[in-house]
Structure formats: C-alpha cells, structure tokens
C-alpha cells in the first residue's frame, strides 16, 4: 500500500511539472520582443515605438517615415489580419523573430525582426517585410 501511495504521489508531481512547463512563457526577452513587434506593427504610436528601437534604426526610421510606411502598407495591403511567430533564433548579442503575417490583400508575407541585447535591455535593431508570393515568382524566373 505504501508503494502505491508513493507511486501516486510521484505521478501527481510529474503531472504538475509537465503542466508547469506547458504553461510557461517563452521567457521575459521573447515576451518583451513580441510586445514590441505588436506595438511596431500597429503602426500608430511612434512615441512608444521610439522607446524600444535602436538609435541606429531611429536615424533611418523617423516619425514621418514610420507613418508613411504604415499609411502605404494600409493602402496597398489592407489591414493586418494574421501574425504568427514561426521561429525564434538566439544569439549571444541578440535574437531574430520570424513571423508569417497576412494582410487583407496579401495573405502570405514574412516579417523578420532583429533585436539587440545589451545587458538586460532589448532593442529593435532592424526589420524586413517580404512578400512570400513575389519571392517565389522571382526565384522561378531566376531559375529559367
């Protein structure tokens, strides 16, 4: 009977550990980076965005350029309707997040965001948005 109680106790502890791992967050850095990507892709509040972008990127993406970028994207692509994190790359000095995103007029696109980590601070270093459909067409043209 004592062995049965010990087995049940071990089984309950194992289930508790597994459930804790399943519900764990990706980590504080990834959570912050995902929040930054959400704020950046909202395309609305440059003041919030400028707080987490790297000073080098801030030189290249001014308030006016940021506003124009999202105005043009809204006109050409429509509203952002899907954003799924597909890969998370870890490096000693930063991270890269790879997303599959979709807009109303462009259902499959790719968003890559590079973050730099300095101590405990994470800042957006660069980003790119690619049209997956156009890239496939371009690759097939190059092969011919």
C-alpha positions in Angstrom: 0.0 0.0 0.0 2.9 2.3 0.8 4.4 1.8 -2.6 1.1 2.6 -4.3 0.9 5.9 -2.4 4.5 6.8 -3.3 3.7 6.0 -7.0 0.6 8.1 -7.0 2.5 10.9 -5.3 5.3 10.7 -7.9 2.7 10.6 -10.7 1.0 13.7 -9.4 4.3 15.6 -9.0 5.3 14.6 -12.6 2.0 15.9 -14.0 2.4 19.1 -12.1 5.9 19.6 -13.5 4.7 18.9 -17.1 1.7 21.2 -16.8 4.0 24.0 -15.4 6.3 23.6 -18.4 3.4 23.7 -20.9 2.0 26.9 -19.4 5.4 28.6 -19.0 6.0 31.8 -21.1 8.7 31.9 -23.7 10.9 34.0 -21.4 11.0 37.6 -20.5 13.1 38.6 -23.5 10.8 36.9 -26.0 7.7 38.2 -24.3 9.0 41.8 -24.4 10.1 41.4 -28.1 6.7 40.0 -29.1 5.1 43.0 -27.4 7.4 45.4 -29.2 6.6 43.7 -32.6 2.9 44.1 -31.8 3.3 47.8 -31.0 5.5 48.4 -34.1 3.1 46.6 -36.4 0.2 48.6 -35.1 1.7 51.5 -37.0 0.1 54.1 -34.7 2.3 55.4 -31.9 5.8 56.3 -32.9 6.5 57.7 -29.4 6.1 54.1 -28.0 8.0 52.6 -30.8 10.9 55.0 -30.5 11.3 53.9 -26.9 12.5 50.4 -27.9 14.1 50.8 -31.3 17.8 51.1 -31.5 19.2 54.6 -32.0 20.8 53.5 -35.3 17.4 52.3 -36.6 15.8 55.5 -35.2 18.1 57.5 -37.6 16.8 55.6 -40.5 13.1 55.3 -39.5 11.9 58.8 -38.4 8.4 59.5 -37.3 7.4 60.7 -40.8 8.9 57.6 -42.4 7.2 55.3 -39.9 3.8 57.0 -40.5 4.3 56.9 -44.3 5.3 53.2 -44.2 2.2 52.2 -42.5 -0.1 54.5 -44.5 1.3 53.0 -47.7 1.0 49.4 -46.3 -2.6 50.1 -45.3 -3.4 51.4 -48.8 -1.5 48.6 -50.7 -2.0 45.6 -48.5 -5.0 46.4 -46.3 -5.3 45.7 -42.6 -3.0 43.2 -40.8 -5.2 40.1 -40.2 -2.7 37.4 -39.1 0.7 37.3 -37.3 2.2 34.0 -36.3 5.6 33.6 -34.7 7.3 30.7 -36.6 10.9 30.8 -35.5 13.0 32.4 -32.7 16.7 32.5 -33.1 19.0 33.1 -30.2 22.5 34.7 -30.4 24.8 35.9 -27.7 24.1 39.5 -28.5 20.5 39.3 -29.7 17.6 37.5 -31.2 15.7 37.2 -34.5 12.0 36.6 -34.7 10.5 35.2 -37.9 6.8 35.7 -38.4 4.3 34.7 -41.1 1.9 37.6 -41.5 -1.1 38.2 -43.6 -2.9 41.3 -44.8 -6.3 41.6 -46.4 -4.8 42.0 -49.9 -1.6 39.9 -49.3 -2.4 36.8 -47.3 1.1 35.4 -47.0 4.0 37.6 -46.2 7.1 37.2 -44.0 8.2 39.6 -41.2 11.7 39.2 -39.8 12.7 41.4 -36.8 16.2 41.6 -35.3 16.7 42.6 -31.7 20.0 43.5 -30.0 20.5 42.7 -26.4 22.8 44.8 -24.3 22.8 43.6 -20.7 19.2 43.4 -19.7 18.0 45.8 -22.3 16.5 44.6 -25.6 16.1 47.0 -28.6 14.8 46.5 -32.1 17.8 46.7 -34.4 16.2 46.1 -37.8 13.2 44.6 -39.6 12.1 43.5 -43.0 8.7 42.6 -44.6 8.8 40.3 -47.6 6.0 39.2 -49.9 6.4 35.4 -50.0 4.4 35.1 -53.2 6.6 37.6 -55.1 9.7 35.9 -53.8 8.6 32.5 -55.2 7.8 34.1 -58.6 11.2 35.8 -58.6 13.0 32.6 -57.7 11.3 30.7 -60.6 12.2 33.5 -63.0 15.8 33.3 -62.0 16.0 29.5 -62.5 14.8 29.9 -66.1 
